[in-house]
Amino acid sequence: MTSKIDKTIARQQEKIAAGSYYEAHQQLRVIAARYLKQSNYDAAAEILTGGAKALLRAGSQQGASASGGDLAIMLVVEVYNKAEWEIIPEDAESRGRKKRLIELLREFPPDEPSRKRYITEMISWSSKFGPLERGDPELHHAVGSVYAEENEPYDAERHLVLGTIDSAETLAKLEFEWYTSDEAHTAAIYASRAVLPFLLTANLRSANKALLIFTSRLSAANLSLASQEVSSTSSDVRIYPSLPLLNFLSLLLIAVQRGSADLFRDLTRHYTPHIKEVSIWDDALATIGEMYFNIKIPRQGNPLLDMMGSMFFGGGQGGGNQRGSGRQTRKVEAAPASAELD
């Protein structure tokens, strides 16, 4: 059977190489549908994967990549979903199926419109047939990494915050690079785009890792930026006298780690004048107060979803039609008086 499938794929690849994209696309759909009717999902998956890769690699000419995207979507919707393939971490076959989706994702040209639906269907499948309702972390990391490489911060954030432990580094580096195109005093705004969402998804480890990477890059890029290490018996923190909000984030992580509601209250009270400068933090901090310290603040709606949708992710306005524009969307109106960097 494998030999027969290989020959089928090879024939269609020859047609694609010759520019017969539409013909190859239609024949691949028909052949895959035949295997699906027989419930031969593995064969259908091989046919669709091979055809999708070849068409996506052919580029956008004469709709080749769109046809490839269609086959990729068919792979998820008609094969993965109908076969009810589950995500089982310890199972080699299951890992291979997930790897196939990630490899196919990377074949999409950045400007291919069908990629967005492919990603949606892929995450939806992992949500339905995996252990986590929010979707598989490895798939989220793969998607977020692709967007990060393409300098699409809003789309990258959506996925990296739900990714793996490696996502913290990818997101922190992305936020720092984004920050370098803004004014020096806004460092904490960009760091918070990694730290606060990780806290809101109960991922303290990644929040700590992201802030450490961000501040390490900040110090390395600004050798004249004054800072000092403050150590105690239970924790160490780097303080930046000219960047109070960055200090607040560091101390916030310590408060969460200790589970100290009193420390959280003291911090928010002490830094209130600075926090008011970035009112976009209000809902996030209120939710963190509820999540970690049982501090109930009456509000309407769903603050977690509202905050993550509008504060951190640009209200769903990121993406292909905003390429590169995100760097000017989050700026503090006025710099604190002591926030100049040499």
N, C-alpha and C positions, 0 to 999 in steps of 0.2 A: 504493500500500500504506500509506504513512504517513497519508494522509487517512482510510483505512478504520480504521486503528488509533486515530487521534485520535477518530473518531466512537464507536468501541467504548468507549474510556476515558471519553469525555464521558457516554455513556449510563449507565455504571456509577457515575460520580461523581454523577449525578442521583439514582440509587437510594440511594447512601450519604447524600447530603444529605437525603433523605426518611426516613432511618432504617432502610432495608432493608439492614442490614449483612450479615446472613447470606446473603441472596440474592445480593448483589453479590459477596461473597467466593467463593461457590461458582461463580458464572458466570465470574468472572475466572480461577479455577483451570482450569475446563474450556476456556476460550478459549486460555489459555496452553499447556495440554497439547496442544491441537490444533496450535499452531505448533511446539511441541517435537517432535511426531511428524513434522513436515515438515522438521525440522532448521533451522527459521527462528528462530534464536536471538535475533537482533536484535529481531524482532517480539515474541517472548515476553518479552524483557527490558523493552520499552516498556510492554507490558500490565501486567506484574507491578509495575514501578516506579510507574506511574501509580496503579494500584489500591492498592498498599501505602501510598503517601503519603496518599491520600484517607482511607483507613481509620485510619491512625495519627493523622491530624489530627482525626478524629472523637472521639478520646478513648476512655476505657475503658467507656463506656456500652454495654450489651448486647454486650460482647466485641468492640467495633469495633477497638480497638488490637491485641488478640490476633490478630484476623483479618489486620490489616495486617502484624503480625510474621510470621505464617505465610507470607504472600506474599513478604515480604522474604527469608525463609529459603529459600523455593522458588527465588527469583531466583538466589541463590548456588549452592545445591546442584544444581538442575536445569538452570540456564543457564550460569553461569560455569564450573562444574566440567565439565559434559558437553560444552560447546563448547570446552573446553580453552583458554580465553582467557588469554593470557600477559601478564605485566607487562613491558612494554618501555618504559623511561623516555623514549626519544626518539620514541616513536610517539604521535601525537595521539589516535588512536582508543583506544589502550590507556589513556592518561591520562584520557580521558573516561569510560571504564568504571570506573576507580578512583574518580573524582570522584563518579560516580553512587552508589557504595556509601557514600561519606562523607556525601553529602547525605541519603541515606536514613537513615543512622545518627542524624543530628540530628533526624529527625522522630519518633523514638521518645520517648514519655513516660518520664521517669526510672524510674517504678515499673512499667513494662511488663515482665513476666517473660521474654517471648520475646526481649528485646534481648540477653540474655546469650548465647543460642545463636546469634543473628545475628552477634554479634561473633566468637564462636568459629569459625563457618563462614567468615566473611570473612577472618580471619587465616589459617585453615587453607588456604583457596584461594590466598592470596598466598604462603604457604609452598610450596605444591605447584607453582605456576605462575610464581613469581617467582625472582629470583636469590638470595634469602636464605632459608635454612631456617627461621630464627626468625620470618619474616614481614616484610611490607613496612613500612619505617620510617614512611612517610606515614600508613599505616593505623593503626599503633601510636600515632603522635602524635595522630591524630584521636580515637581511642578514649580515650587518656589525658587529652586536653584536656577531653573531655566529662565524664569522671569528676572531674577537678579542679574544673570549674565546679560540680559537684554536691557538692563537699566529701566525696568518697569517696577518701581518700588511698591506702589499700592498693591498690585497683583501679587508680587513676591511676598509681601507682609501677610496677606490673607492665608497663604499656605504655610509659610515657614513657621508661623506661630503655632501651627498644629502639627509640626513635623517631628523630627528625631532630635536627639541631643546635638547632632551635628548642625542642625538648623540654627542654633543659637549663634554659632560663629558666622555662618553665612549671612544671617540677618544683621548682626552687629557690624560686620564689614560693609554691608550695603548701606546701613544708616550712616556710618562714618563717612563714606564716600559722598553720600548725598549731602551731608552736613558741610563738607569742604567747599561747596558752592554757595553756602549761605554765610551769614555774618557770624563772627567768632563767638559772640555771647549766646548763640542759640544751641550750643552743644547739648544741653540737657533736653531740649525739645526732641532732638533726633535720637538721643539715647533712650528717651522714654518710649519711643515708638517700638522699641524691642522689649524694654523692661516691663512696662505696664501690661501689655497684652499677655506676656508670659505669666505674670502674676494672676491675671484674670482667668487664665486657663489652668490655674493651680500648678504651675510649673516653676517653682522657686529655683530649682537647679539651673534651668536655662536662663532665667532672669539674671541670676548672679553671673553666669558665664558671659552673657551678652554685655553686661555692664563692664566686666573686667576687660574684655576685648576692646570695647569702645574706648574706655579711659586709657588703656595701654597705648592705643594708636594715637589718641589725643596728645598724650605726654610725649610720645616719640616724634610727632609732627610739630610740636610747639615746645622746643627745648627751653624757651624762656618763660613758659607758663609755670607760675609758682604753685607748688603743691607740697604736702607733707603727709607722712604716714602717722596715723594715730592708732596706737595699739592698746588693747585691754586684755584681760585674762581670757575673754571669750571671743574676741573678734579683732580684726585689723581693717582699717578703712583709710583710703587716700582722700585727703581734703584739698579742695581747690578754693582758696580765699576769694578769687574773682568770679567763681561760678557757683553761687549758692544753691541753685536748683539741682545741679549735679550732685552736690553734697547731700541734698535732701533725698535723692534717689538711693544713694548708698546707705543712708541711715534708715530709709524705709525698708530696704531689704533686711537689715539687721532686726528691725522691729518685727517683721513678718517671721523671720527665723526664730526669734525668741517668743513669739506669740504674745507680745506685750502691748495691750491696749493703751496703757498709760503712756508708753513711749510713743505710740502712734499719735495719740492726742497731742502730746507735747510737741512732736515734730510738726504736725499740721498747724498748730497754733503759732509756733515760732517762725515758720516759713510762710505764713499767710500772706504777707505783703508781696513776696516773690511769686507765690502760687497764683495770686490774683492777676499777675501779668500774663499768665498762660491759662486762662479760664477753661481751656479745653481739657484740663486735667480733672475738673471738679467731679464729673460723673465717675471717672475711673477710680479716684480716691475714695469716693463714697461707697462704691461697690467693694473695693478692697477692705474698707472698714467693716463692711458686713460679712465678707467672706472669711476674713482671718481673725477679726476681733469682736464679732457679734455686736457691732455698733449699728443699731437700726436707725436709718434715716428715711423718713417717709418720702417717696417720690412716685411719680406716675410712670406708667409704661414699663418697659424692660430696659433698665439702664445699661446692663451689660451688652445687650445686642445693639442698642442705640449708640453707645460709646464706640464699640468696636467697628460699627458700620460707618460712622461719620467722623469720629476723631482720628482714628488711626488709618483708615482705609480710604479716605477721600470721598466718602459718601458714594462709593461705587463708581467714581468718575475716573479711576485709573484705567490703564490699558493701552491698547494699540493707538487709539486716537489721541492719547495724551503723551506720547513718547517724549521723554525728556522734559516735560513741562512740570513735573512734580517738584522739581528743585526750588520752585518759587512759591509753593503753595502753603508752606508752614513757616511763617516768620513772626517773631515777636515784634510788636509795634514799636517798642522803644527799648533800647538796651539799658540794663541796670547800670548805675553810675560807675560801679567798680568792675565792670565786665569787659574791659579791653584786654586783648592779648597782643603782645608784641610780635 
